[in-house]
Amino acid sequence: METNNINKSPLCPSARPEMEDSVVFGVIVGTSEEPRLAHLIKPQPVTEELLALAEPVAPTEIFRFAASCAGKGCQHFDGTNCRLATRIVENITTVTETLPPCSIRPSCRWWQQEGKAACMRCPQIVTDTYFPSEQLRQAADPSVYASVKTTGSDR
């Protein structure tokens, strides 16, 4: 199976494996307290065999998935931008000083919207985690956007 969705734009770097044309673009390494994304050289199509490699935990605890942005179908999308990407840049500290190697960057919504700032934070993002920091918890909460927006917070 060819990963044709890499040519579609934009891609959500926080997709779910069940999304149409979803691919794995990285594997989570490190610890539960300090996870880090190890990027794959080439995204891999999601298959039952690949998902089974994550057992006994959920694939979203081990892999990072990308798929076409759901746009208005996503709770983080405001009609123009991904609020998740905005909140990650505003609330989470960087974990790298250099751009990580990333095969989805040219099509990544976070990169297109937030640029290098998103990439410097991306390696610590795990789609499903049991030990998120308070900053990560707030960044992932769609209801936080309304309060951030009304306070006049600048990036």
C-alpha positions as CSV (number, residue, x, y, z in Angstrom):
1,M,0.0,0.0,0.0
2,E,1.4,3.4,-1.0
3,T,1.2,6.3,1.4
4,N,-0.5,8.6,-1.1
5,N,-1.9,10.8,1.7
6,I,1.6,12.3,2.2
7,N,0.9,14.4,-0.9
8,K,-2.4,15.6,0.4
9,S,-2.4,18.7,2.5
10,P,-2.6,19.5,5.2
11,L,-1.8,16.5,7.4
12,C,-2.7,16.3,11.1
13,P,0.3,15.0,13.1
14,S,-2.0,13.9,15.9
15,A,-4.3,11.7,14.0
16,R,-5.9,8.5,15.1
17,P,-5.1,5.1,13.4
18,E,-8.7,4.6,12.3
19,M,-8.7,7.7,10.3
20,E,-8.8,7.3,6.5
21,D,-5.4,7.0,4.9
22,S,-3.7,7.1,8.3
23,V,0.1,6.5,8.4
24,V,2.6,6.0,11.2
25,F,5.3,8.6,11.0
26,G,7.1,8.0,14.3
27,V,7.5,5.7,17.3
28,I,7.5,7.0,20.9
29,V,10.7,6.2,22.8
30,G,12.0,7.5,26.2
31,T,10.0,7.2,29.4
32,S,6.4,7.9,30.4
33,E,7.7,11.0,32.2
34,E,9.8,12.1,29.2
35,P,8.6,10.6,26.0
36,R,10.3,11.4,22.7
37,L,9.3,10.8,19.1
38,A,11.7,8.9,17.0
39,H,10.7,9.7,13.4
40,L,10.5,7.0,10.8
41,I,12.5,7.6,7.5
42,K,9.3,6.9,5.6
43,P,5.7,6.9,6.9
44,Q,4.2,3.4,7.0
45,P,0.6,2.6,6.2
46,V,-1.6,1.5,9.1
47,T,-2.2,-2.3,9.0
48,E,-3.6,-4.7,11.5
49,E,-0.1,-6.2,11.7
50,L,1.5,-2.8,12.5
51,L,-1.1,-2.0,15.1
52,A,-0.6,-5.4,16.8
53,L,3.1,-4.5,17.4
54,A,1.9,-2.1,20.1
55,E,0.2,-4.8,22.2
56,P,-0.5,-4.9,25.1
57,V,-1.0,-1.1,25.0
58,A,-3.0,1.1,22.7
59,P,-1.2,1.9,19.4
60,T,-1.7,5.7,20.2
61,E,0.6,5.2,23.2
62,I,3.4,3.8,21.0
63,F,3.0,5.4,17.5
64,R,2.3,8.8,16.1
65,F,-0.1,8.8,13.3
66,A,-0.8,11.4,10.5
67,A,-3.8,11.7,8.3
68,S,-5.6,14.3,6.4
69,C,-6.8,17.1,8.7
70,A,-10.5,16.6,9.5
71,G,-11.0,20.3,9.4
72,K,-14.5,21.3,10.7
73,G,-14.9,17.6,11.8
74,C,-12.3,18.1,14.5
75,Q,-12.9,19.7,17.9
76,H,-9.6,21.5,17.7
77,F,-10.3,23.2,14.4
78,D,-11.7,26.8,14.5
79,G,-12.5,27.1,10.8
80,T,-9.1,28.4,9.9
81,N,-6.5,27.0,12.3
82,C,-5.7,24.1,14.5
83,R,-6.2,25.4,18.0
84,L,-4.3,22.3,19.4
85,A,-1.2,23.5,17.5
86,T,-1.6,27.0,18.8
87,R,-2.0,25.8,22.4
88,I,1.0,23.5,22.2
89,V,3.1,26.4,21.0
90,E,1.7,28.8,23.7
91,N,1.8,26.4,26.6
92,I,4.5,23.8,26.2
93,T,8.2,24.3,26.4
94,T,10.5,23.3,23.6
95,V,12.4,20.0,23.9
96,T,14.8,20.4,21.0
97,E,16.9,23.3,19.6
98,T,17.1,21.9,16.1
99,L,14.4,20.8,13.7
100,P,13.8,17.1,14.1
101,P,13.9,15.0,10.9
102,C,10.3,14.7,9.8
103,S,8.9,13.0,6.6
104,I,5.5,14.7,6.9
105,R,6.7,18.3,7.6
106,P,6.0,19.7,4.1
107,S,2.3,18.7,4.5
108,C,2.0,19.1,8.3
109,R,-0.7,21.4,9.4
110,W,1.2,22.3,12.6
111,W,4.3,23.2,10.5
112,Q,2.2,25.2,8.0
113,Q,0.5,27.1,10.8
114,E,3.1,27.5,13.6
115,G,6.4,26.8,11.8
116,K,9.5,25.8,13.7
117,A,7.8,26.5,17.1
118,A,5.5,23.5,16.6
119,C,8.4,21.3,15.5
120,M,10.4,22.1,18.6
121,R,7.6,20.8,20.8
122,C,6.3,18.0,18.7
123,P,8.8,15.3,19.9
124,Q,7.2,15.2,23.3
125,I,3.6,14.8,22.1
126,V,2.0,11.4,22.7
127,T,-1.6,11.0,21.4
128,D,-2.7,8.9,24.4
129,T,-0.8,9.2,27.6
130,Y,-1.6,8.4,31.2
131,F,0.8,10.9,32.7
132,P,0.4,14.2,30.9
133,S,1.9,17.3,32.4
134,E,-0.6,20.0,33.4
135,Q,0.6,22.1,30.5
136,L,0.0,19.2,28.1
137,R,-3.4,18.6,29.6
138,Q,-4.4,22.2,29.1
139,A,-3.0,22.3,25.6
140,A,-5.1,19.2,24.7
141,D,-8.3,20.6,26.2
142,P,-10.4,22.2,23.5
143,S,-12.4,24.3,26.0
144,V,-9.2,26.1,27.1
145,Y,-9.0,28.0,23.8
146,A,-12.0,30.2,24.6
147,S,-10.4,31.4,27.8
148,V,-7.0,31.9,26.2
149,K,-8.6,33.8,23.3
150,T,-10.5,36.2,25.7
151,T,-7.4,37.0,27.8
152,G,-5.6,38.5,24.8
153,S,-2.7,36.1,25.1
154,D,0.0,36.6,22.6
155,R,2.3,34.0,21.2
